[in-house]
Amino acid sequence: MRREVASILWRRLDRPGHEAAWLFSTDSQWRLAGTSVFGHDGSPCRLDYSIVCDRQWRTREAVVSGWLGSTPIEKRIRVEDAWLVGGVSCPAVAGCIDVDLNFSPVTNLLPIRRLNLAVGQSAPVRAAWLRFPSFKLELLEQVYHHIGEHTYRYESAGGSFVATLEVDDAGFVTEYPGFFTAEQAR
């Protein structure tokens, strides 16, 4: 049985585009599904995604499909004893818990929900980062600092990237300065 938890519509700030996402749960899993439509280097891009997490918010599967210009995109990621991309082991991300889709703010929700940090707490995260536009899976070290009721300081790449993220009660980012803003949320 599906139970809707939340949905959101973002507008991109760094290029033309929008994204819509839906978070829901089943008896044993959390699921995120969405579509991102945007321009990249003069080409239109459409990426659909589906992410499955267990009840503890650990990524079990992610699928990204669509197209960039005239190039079809199809990436299937599974997490068993190892991270598998298209059935091939990806040792570079061994030990990661969260998938991070480089083209979307949706996956910030995963460590925010999983860590459930109290205000004033921080935690490191090792994410399996699906880079755009190469669609290669790489390790990305991150730190989440819960600095206010709905505010997180996000750091990655050893602190060379820092952003203050505003989130809603579901954990969706509502403001990602310079990149995304929520237009509608439920």
Secondary structure, 3 states (H helix, E strand, C coil): CCEEEEEEEEEECCCCEEEEEEEEECCCEEEEEEEEEEEECCEEEEEEEEEEEECCCCEEEEEEEEEECCEEEEEEEEECCCEEECCEECHHHCCCCEEEECCCCHHHHHHHHHHCCCCCCEEEEEEEEECCCCCCEEEEEEEEEEEECCEEEEEEHHHCEEEEEEECCCCCEEEECCCEEEEEEC
